[in-house]
Amino acid sequence: MFQAIENKDNYDRVFLDIQLLELDGVQVGKQIREQLGNERIRNDFFFPIGKSIQRLYLDEIFYFACNGKRIDIYSDMGVTTFYGTMREVAEQVNGKGVWIIHKSYIVNSSYVSIYQYDTVQMTDGTILPISPKYRKLMKACLTELYRKR
């Protein structure tokens, strides 16, 4: 199992038995975390597409953009669209490192490269507006972020 993960095979979950042939499950888990840096915080975002439920990791999502009832998710994988509301998105990602900057935009703070009074620039170069309603909140979020560092 350790070699498969080391070879960049991706797994959502790994179940390890306490008794394995060479190493026990606790030792393998420790190696995965320490040597491979594979201790990803699995904050998931779930959304409906057709009759199925899809999932993306929040750390892969740059931002959400709303256009009526259509929500576009900008991520490592391009743009994914589903139908819902920004309120539903906000409820699901609350407290997970994302900022509401406008009624039509929710951004992942990890992908904000430049903050200005009325805009943010994302790491991909996209510039998004900050509405007056959220400017004070954005300033407070940034202050809190810099205090943690």
N, C-alpha and C positions, 0 to 999 in steps of 0.2 A: 504494500500500500504506500509506504513512504517513497519508494522509487517512482511510483506512478505520479504522485503529487509533485515530486522533484522534477519529473519530466514535463511539467506544466499541464498535466491533465487536470481538468476542473471538476470539482465535486461540490455539491451543495452541503452535504452532510457526510461525515465519516463515522461509522460505528466501529469501535474497537473493543475487542474482547480483552479481558485482563490477562488471559493466558494465550500467548501466541508462540510460534516456534522459536524465534530468536530473541525478540524483545517483547516486553509486555505492552499492553495498550496504553498505559500511562506514559511509558518511555517514548512510544511512537508519537503520542499527542504532544509531548514536550518538544520533540524534535521538529514536528510540523510547525509549532509556534515559534520556537527559537531560531532554528536554522533556516527555515524557508520564509519566515516572516508572514506566514499564512494565518494570521489571526484577524481576518477581516470582520469588521462589525457588520453583521448581516441585517442592516436596515432595509427592508423590502418595501417596494411600492407596488401595490396590486391594482389592476385596472381591467375593465371588461372590454373585450373585443369580440363582437358577435356573441356566441353562446359560451365562450370560454373566458377564463380569468388568466390574465398575463401577469408576469412579474419582472420588474427591473430592480437592481440594487440602487439605492439612493446615491451611492458614491459614483455611479455611472451617469447620473442625470445632471445635466448642466442647468436646465430651467424648464419650467412649464409655461406655456402661452395659451391663453384662452381666446377663442374666436366664436362668440355665441355659445352654443352648447358643445362645440368641438374643443378638445384640449389637445394641444400638440406637446409632446415630450421630446425635448432636444437632449440627446445623449450620445455616448460613444458609438452607438449603433445607428446614428442618423436621427430622423424624425419619425416618431410613432404617434398615431392619432387615435383617440378614443372619444366617446361621448360621455360627458359628465359635467360637473360644476367645479369651479375653483374652490368653493366651500368644502366640497368633498376631498379635494386634493389637500387643502390646508389642514383639515382635520386629521388626515392620515399621516402627514409629514410634520405635524406640530412638535417642536422640541427636538428635531433631528438635524439641526444645522442648515435649515432653509429659511429664507426671508421672504415675506410678502412685501413687494415693492410697489405694487399697482394692482388694481382690480383684475388686470389681465395677465400679470406676471408674478410667478413665484420662482426665486432663484436659489440654487445651491451655493451657499457661501464659499465653499471650497473652489468654485470656479469663477468667482468675482475677482478680476485682476485690478480694476481701478474703480474707486468709489468717488463720485462727485456729489455735490449737493442735490442735483436733480436727475442724475443718470448713474448707471453702473455699466462698466465694460466687462464683458465676460472674457474668459481666456481664449475663446475662439474669435474675438474681435467684435462680437455683436454688442451693440449699445442699446440698453433698455432704459426706459424712463422710470423715474421714481415719482409717484404722484405726491402732491402736497400732503395728503392724508398720512402717508407712510414715512415722510422724511425724518420726523423726530424719532420714530421707532427705529429706523435704519441707523441713525446716529447712535442710539442706545445699544443696538446690536453690535455695531463696530467697536464701541467703547468696551463692551463686555468681552468681545473676541480678543482685543488687544491686552486686556487685563489678564486673561488666561495664559498669554504667551510670555 
